[in-house]
Amino acid sequence: MMPSKPDLASCPPGLLTELAAALGPEGLRLGEQIEPARCTDWSGHAPVRPLALLRPGSTAEVSAALAICHRHRIAVVPQGGLTGLAGAAVPVTGGVTLSLERMKAVETLDARAATMTVQAGATLQTVQEAAAEAGLTFGVDLGARGSCQIGGNLATNAGGNGVIQFGMMREQALGLEVVLADGTVLDMLRPMLKNNTGYDLKQVFIGAEGTLGVITRAVLRLRPAPLARATVLLALPDFGAAMTLLGRLQGCFPGALAAFELMWRDFVELSLEWKTAPPPFAEPHAFLALAEVTGADEARLQLALEDLLGPALEEGLVADAVLPPSRAQAAALWRIREATAEFPTRMQPINFDISLPLAVIGEFAEACVNALEQRWPGQRSVRFGHLGDGNLHLSTDARSLGTLSFADAEAAVEELVYGLLARYGGSVSAEHGIGLHKKPYLGLSRSPAELAAMRQIKQALDPLGLMNPGKIF
C-alpha cells in the first residue's frame, strides 16, 4: 500500500522555511524525497507520508527543529532503524518524522572504564564491532543488529539475546542526552554506575518509545569479552525438566549462562520442515533447549557441561543431548532457533511477544494452544522463548484459521491470547513495546493508577502532546 500524499496546503506558514534554515540542505526531505520505507515500520501498519522528514546532524539541530515544531504545534515522530514490531515509528497525519541517521558516530570508547559514548543513530552492529575491537562486548544482541539504532533500542528498552546474562537496554545505559518537545536539552551523560542524586531521569526515557523526547546520545556500559563459548542442545521430556535444568546451569555457571532458548515441539518441527534439515535427534521430543555458556577456556566449559549432563541423563531430566565440538556445528544448531526470520515469508504470522512468571509459562503455553485449537480446529501455532528471562513468543498462522481476513483473524486471536494472559498475570509486551499495535491491551498489564501516573509524566514533559502522539496511550 502506497502512503497518501501529505496536505502541504494545511502546513503552517513558515514551518518548512524555518526547518530548512535550521537543518540545512541535507537535513530536510519533502514529498517524493521521503522514501516509502520511512512511512511505516516492520509492524506492517498502514503507511502515512509525513509533512517532512527531518535529518538533523547534531544535538543543536535536533533542539532547533523541535523548538520550531513546538512553536507551530506540529507533531514529531522519532524514527530509528524502523525494525520495531509494535508500530511506534509510524508517522502521524499532519506531523513530521525525525531520523538520527546522520548522527551515527562512536564518539569515545574508554576501554579501562568499559564505557562508550555514541550518537543515537549508530546501529547496534556498529556498537558491537567497536566494543569487540577494544576486547570488550556489548550486552544486547538482536537479529536486526545491522539496521536497528541505539536510540531506538533505548526508546523501546530492547531485549533479544543476552538478557539472561546482562539484562535489557535499560541495564546497559549509564547516561543519556535527551531533547524535550520544546527543544530543551537534558545533558545526563554521566558515565557512573553509582549516582544517587535524586530521580534517575534517564530511566524515564528508556522504554518511552519517543513519547517524552528524543534520545540523541548515550553512554553505554561494556563488559569483558568472553574468551570461550560452549553450546549444548538438550532434548527434554517436559517443561518442568526445562526449569530444573535452567536452575542447574545457572548454579554451575553463575553469571556465565548466556542463553537458554526453549523450543516447543511444534516450533522445532516447523523449523526443520522449512530448512529440509535432518533432525538433531533420532526421536522427536516435547522440548529442545539450546543453552550457551561463556568462560575463559572452551575445553573446561565442555567438561563442566558433560559433568552436569551425566546425572541429568541418569535422572531422566534430559532425554538426549548434543555438545557440538566446533563453533560451526554450534551455529548449525542455532539455525534451528533462527527459523523466526522466515516467519513473514512462510506464513501469515500473528505474533505475540509476552512475558509471564517463570512458574506458569509452561501451563500458559499449553492452555493457550488448547484454547486456539478448540476455537479453530487444525490451527497452526508455534511456541519458543527466552526461558531464562520469562519471555514467551507465540506465532499463529492466520492462514490456518479458515476464511477469516488477516485483520479479523488477528483481532480474534489477540482477544483470546491476551485475555488468557491477563488471568495468568503476564505482560502483553516483553521486548517490543506498545506503540500503536498493543494500545488496546495495555490495561491488561497495567493498573488504572499506573496508567494515570504515566499520563501525568507525559503531561509534565510534553504538555502539548506533540511527541509521537497516539502511541502507548
C-alpha positions in Angstrom: 0.0 0.0 0.0 1.4 3.4 -1.0 1.2 6.2 1.5 -1.1 9.1 0.7 0.4 12.5 -0.1 0.5 15.0 2.8 -1.7 18.0 2.6 1.0 20.7 2.3 -1.7 23.4 2.0 -2.5 22.8 5.6 1.1 23.2 6.7 1.6 26.2 9.0 3.1 29.2 7.1 6.9 29.4 7.7 7.3 25.9 9.1 9.2 24.4 6.3 11.2 27.5 5.6 12.3 27.6 9.3 13.1 23.9 9.3 15.2 24.2 6.1 17.2 27.1 7.6 17.8 25.2 10.9 18.7 21.9 9.3 20.4 22.8 6.0 20.2 21.1 2.6 21.0 17.6 4.0 18.6 17.9 6.9 15.2 18.2 5.3 13.3 16.0 2.8 9.9 16.6 1.4 7.3 14.9 -0.7 8.7 12.2 -3.0 12.2 12.7 -1.4 10.8 10.7 1.5 11.4 7.1 0.7 8.3 4.8 1.2 10.2 2.8 3.9 10.0 5.9 6.1 6.2 5.9 6.0 5.8 2.9 8.3 7.9 0.3 10.1 8.2 -3.5 10.4 4.9 -3.7 12.1 3.2 -3.6 8.7 0.9 -0.8 9.8 -0.8 1.3 7.0 1.8 3.8 5.8 1.5 7.5 6.4 3.6 10.1 4.5 4.7 12.9 6.9 4.8 16.5 6.0 8.6 16.3 6.2 11.5 14.0 7.2 13.9 15.8 9.5 17.5 14.6 9.4 19.5 16.7 11.9 23.2 16.3 12.1 23.8 17.4 15.7 22.1 17.8 19.0 21.9 21.5 18.4 19.9 20.9 15.2 17.6 18.4 17.0 16.9 21.1 19.6 16.3 23.8 17.0 14.0 21.5 14.9 11.9 20.5 17.9 11.6 24.1 19.1 10.3 25.1 15.7 7.8 22.2 15.6 6.7 23.1 19.2 6.1 26.7 18.2 4.0 25.7 15.2 2.2 22.9 17.2 3.5 20.1 14.8 3.7 16.5 16.0 7.1 14.8 15.8 7.6 11.0 15.4 11.2 9.9 16.1 12.4 7.1 13.9 15.3 4.7 14.3 16.1 1.7 12.1 12.3 1.0 11.7 12.7 -2.6 12.9 10.0 -2.3 15.6 7.0 -4.6 15.5 4.6 -2.5 17.5 4.1 0.5 15.2 5.8 3.0 17.4 7.7 4.6 14.5 4.7 5.0 12.2 4.2 8.7 11.2 1.1 10.6 12.0 -1.0 12.6 9.6 0.0 16.2 9.5 3.2 15.6 11.5 6.9 15.2 10.7 9.3 12.4 11.3 12.8 12.8 12.8 15.6 10.4 11.9 19.0 10.4 13.5 20.6 8.5 10.7 23.2 11.3 10.2 24.1 11.2 13.9 25.8 7.8 14.0 29.3 8.3 15.4 31.0 6.4 18.1 32.4 9.4 19.9 34.6 7.9 22.6 35.4 4.4 24.0 37.2 4.1 27.3 38.5 0.5 27.5 39.7 0.8 31.0 36.4 2.1 32.3 34.5 -0.2 29.9 32.2 2.7 28.6 31.3 4.0 25.2 29.7 7.3 24.2 27.7 7.1 21.0 25.3 9.2 19.0 21.8 7.6 18.9 21.8 6.9 15.2 24.6 4.4 15.5 23.5 0.9 14.7 23.7 -1.8 17.2 26.2 -3.7 15.0 28.5 -0.6 14.9 28.5 -0.5 18.7 29.2 -4.3 18.9 32.1 -4.1 16.5 33.6 -1.1 18.2 33.4 -2.9 21.5 35.0 -6.0 20.0 37.9 -4.1 18.6 38.6 -3.0 22.2 38.4 -6.5 23.6 35.0 -5.9 25.1 31.4 -6.8 24.4 28.1 -5.0 24.4 25.4 -6.8 26.4 22.5 -6.7 23.9 22.1 -8.5 20.6 19.2 -8.6 18.2 18.7 -10.2 14.8 18.2 -6.7 13.3 21.6 -5.6 14.6 22.7 -4.2 11.2 19.6 -1.9 10.9 18.3 -1.1 14.4 19.8 2.0 16.0 20.9 2.6 19.6 18.4 5.4 20.1 15.5 3.1 19.0 16.9 0.2 21.2 16.8 2.5 24.2 13.5 4.0 23.3 11.9 0.6 23.2 14.1 -1.0 26.0 15.1 -3.7 23.6 16.0 -7.2 24.8 16.9 -10.0 22.5 19.8 -12.4 23.1 21.9 -12.0 26.2 19.2 -10.6 28.5 19.6 -13.6 30.9 23.3 -12.6 31.3 23.4 -8.8 31.0 19.8 -7.5 31.2 17.9 -5.4 28.7 18.9 -2.0 27.3 17.9 -0.3 30.5 20.8 -2.1 32.2 23.3 -1.0 29.5 22.8 2.8 29.8 24.9 4.8 32.2 23.9 8.2 30.8 21.7 9.8 28.1 21.3 13.1 26.3 17.7 13.8 25.5 15.9 16.7 23.8 12.4 17.5 25.0 9.5 18.6 22.9 10.2 22.3 23.3 13.9 21.9 22.4 15.3 21.8 25.9 18.4 19.6 26.1 18.8 17.4 29.1 22.5 16.5 29.5 22.6 13.3 31.5 25.8 11.9 30.0 27.4 10.8 33.3 29.5 7.6 32.9 29.0 6.4 36.5 27.3 3.3 37.8 26.5 4.9 41.1 24.8 8.2 41.1 22.1 8.7 43.8 21.3 12.3 43.2 17.6 12.3 43.1 15.4 10.9 40.4 17.2 8.8 37.8 15.7 10.8 34.9 17.3 8.8 32.1 15.2 5.8 33.0 12.1 7.8 32.3 13.0 8.0 28.6 14.2 4.4 28.2 11.2 2.4 27.1 9.1 5.5 26.5 9.0 4.9 22.7 9.8 8.5 21.8 6.7 9.9 23.6 8.6 12.1 26.0 11.6 13.3 24.0 14.3 12.4 21.5 17.4 10.4 22.8 20.4 11.9 20.9 23.4 10.4 22.7 24.2 7.7 25.2 26.9 6.5 27.5 26.8 2.7 27.3 28.2 0.1 29.6 30.5 -2.5 28.2 31.8 -5.9 29.6 34.9 -8.0 29.1 34.6 -10.2 26.0 34.4 -13.9 26.8 37.4 -15.9 25.6 35.4 -19.0 25.1 31.8 -20.3 24.5 30.3 -23.7 24.6 26.9 -24.7 23.3 24.6 -27.6 24.1 21.3 -28.8 22.7 19.1 -30.6 25.2 16.2 -32.9 24.5 13.7 -32.5 27.3 10.6 -34.6 28.3 8.6 -31.7 29.8 8.5 -28.1 30.9 9.4 -29.0 34.5 12.6 -30.6 33.3 13.5 -27.4 31.4 13.0 -25.3 34.6 15.2 -27.7 36.6 18.0 -27.7 34.0 17.8 -23.9 33.8 18.4 -23.7 37.6 21.3 -26.2 37.5 23.0 -24.4 34.6 22.7 -21.1 36.5 24.2 -22.7 39.6 27.0 -24.4 37.7 27.9 -21.3 35.6 27.0 -18.3 37.8 26.8 -15.2 35.7 28.0 -17.1 32.6 24.8 -18.6 31.2 24.5 -16.6 28.0 21.4 -18.2 26.5 18.7 -20.7 27.4 16.3 -20.8 24.4 13.4 -23.2 24.8 11.6 -24.6 21.7 8.4 -26.5 21.8 8.0 -29.5 19.5 5.7 -27.5 17.2 8.4 -24.9 16.6 11.2 -27.5 16.1 9.1 -29.5 13.5 8.3 -26.3 11.6 11.9 -25.1 11.6 13.2 -28.5 10.4 10.5 -28.7 7.7 11.4 -25.3 6.3 15.1 -26.0 6.3 14.7 -29.6 5.0 17.4 -30.4 7.6 17.8 -33.7 9.4 16.6 -33.7 12.9 19.3 -33.4 15.6 17.9 -36.4 17.4 16.6 -39.8 16.2 13.4 -39.4 18.1 11.1 -36.3 18.4 11.0 -34.7 21.9 8.5 -32.5 23.6 11.1 -29.7 24.1 14.5 -28.7 22.8 16.6 -26.3 24.8 19.6 -24.5 23.3 22.0 -23.3 26.0 25.2 -21.4 25.7 27.8 -20.6 28.4 30.8 -18.4 28.4 34.2 -18.6 30.2 37.9 -18.5 29.7 38.6 -22.0 28.3 36.3 -23.9 25.9 37.7 -27.3 26.9 36.9 -26.6 30.6 33.4 -25.4 29.7 32.8 -28.6 27.7 33.9 -30.7 30.6 31.7 -28.8 33.0 28.7 -29.3 30.7 29.4 -33.0 30.5 29.7 -33.3 34.3 26.3 -31.5 34.6 24.6 -33.7 31.9 25.7 -37.0 33.3 23.4 -37.0 36.3 20.7 -35.2 34.4 20.6 -38.0 31.8 20.5 -40.7 34.5 17.6 -38.9 36.3 15.6 -38.6 33.1 15.7 -34.8 33.2 17.5 -34.9 29.8 16.5 -37.5 27.2 19.4 -36.7 24.9 22.0 -34.1 24.2 24.3 -32.7 21.6 27.6 -31.0 22.5 28.9 -29.6 19.2 32.7 -29.8 19.1 33.1 -26.7 16.9 31.6 -23.2 16.5 30.5 -24.1 13.0 28.5 -27.1 14.3 27.1 -24.9 17.1 26.0 -22.4 14.5 24.1 -25.1 12.7 22.2 -25.9 15.9 21.4 -22.2 16.3 19.9 -22.1 12.8 17.0 -24.3 14.2 16.2 -21.5 16.6 16.6 -18.8 14.0 13.7 -20.0 11.9 11.8 -17.0 13.2 13.5 -14.9 10.5 11.5 -16.9 7.9 8.1 -16.4 9.5 7.0 -13.5 7.4 7.8 -15.4 4.1 6.5 -18.8 5.1 3.3 -18.0 6.9 0.9 -15.1 7.8 2.1 -14.8 11.4 0.1 -13.4 14.2 3.0 -12.8 16.6 3.0 -12.5 20.4 5.9 -11.2 22.4 4.8 -11.7 26.0 6.3 -12.4 29.4 5.0 -14.4 32.4 6.2 -15.5 35.8 8.5 -18.4 35.1 6.5 -20.9 37.1 3.4 -20.6 34.9 5.0 -20.3 31.4 4.5 -24.0 30.6 1.0 -24.1 31.8 0.0 -20.9 30.0 1.6 -22.1 26.7 -0.4 -25.3 26.8 -3.6 -23.7 27.8 -3.2 -21.1 25.1 -2.7 -23.6 22.2 -5.6 -25.7 23.6 -7.9 -22.7 23.5 -6.8 -21.8 20.0 -7.4 -25.4 18.8 -10.8 -25.5 20.4 -11.8 -22.3 18.6 -10.1 -23.1 15.3 -9.6 -26.9 14.9 -6.5 -27.6 12.8 -4.9 -24.2 13.5 -1.1 -24.0 13.4 0.7 -22.2 16.2 4.4 -22.5 17.3 6.0 -21.6 20.6 9.5 -20.7 21.6 11.0 -18.5 24.3 13.9 -17.0 26.1 13.1 -19.0 29.2 15.7 -17.5 31.4 14.0 -14.1 31.3 10.4 -15.3 31.2 9.9 -14.2 27.6 7.5 -16.4 25.5 6.9 -16.0 21.8 3.8 -17.4 20.2 3.1 -17.3 16.4 -0.2 -18.4 14.9 -0.5 -18.8 11.1 -3.6 -16.8 10.1 -3.9 -18.9 7.0 -4.7 -21.9 9.3 -7.8 -20.2 10.7 -10.2 -20.7 7.8 -11.6 -17.9 5.7 -11.1 -15.0 8.1 -9.3 -12.0 6.7 -6.0 -11.3 8.3 -7.3 -8.3 10.3 -10.3 -10.3 11.6 -8.1 -13.3 12.4 -5.5 -11.1 14.2 -8.2 -9.4 16.3 -9.8 -12.6 17.3 -6.6 -14.4 18.2 -5.3 -11.4 20.2 -8.5 -11.2 22.2 -8.2 -14.8 23.1 -4.5 -14.8 23.9 -4.3 -11.6 25.8 -7.4 -12.4 27.7 -5.9 -15.6 28.9 -2.6 -13.9 29.6 -4.2 -11.4 31.9 -5.6 -14.3 34.0 -2.0 -15.6 34.4 -0.6 -12.3 35.4 1.5 -11.8 32.3 2.7 -8.8 30.3 1.4 -8.1 26.8 4.8 -6.9 25.8 8.1 -8.4 26.8 10.5 -6.5 24.5 8.7 -4.9 21.5 6.9 -2.1 23.3 3.3 -0.9 22.9 3.3 1.6 20.0 0.0 1.5 18.1 -0.5 -2.2 18.0 -0.8 -3.1 21.7 -2.6 0.1 22.9 -6.0 -1.7 23.3 -4.4 -4.3 25.6 -2.2 -2.1 27.8 -4.8 -2.1 30.6 -4.5 -5.8 30.9 -0.9 -5.4 32.2 -1.1 -2.0 33.9 -3.4 -0.9 36.6 -5.5 2.3 36.3 -3.3 4.0 38.9 -0.2 3.1 36.9 -1.7 4.4 33.6 -2.7 7.7 35.4 0.9 8.2 36.7 2.3 7.5 33.2 -0.1 10.1 31.7 1.0 12.6 34.3 4.6 12.1 33.3 3.7 12.6 29.7 1.7 15.8 30.5 4.7 17.2 32.5 7.3 16.7 29.8 5.2 17.1 26.7 2.1 19.2 27.7 1.1 19.9 24.1 1.2 16.2 23.3 3.5 16.6 20.3 6.0 13.8 20.8 4.9 10.6 19.0 1.2 11.2 19.7 -1.2 8.3 19.7 1.4 5.8 20.8 1.2 3.8 24.0 -1.9 5.6 25.3 
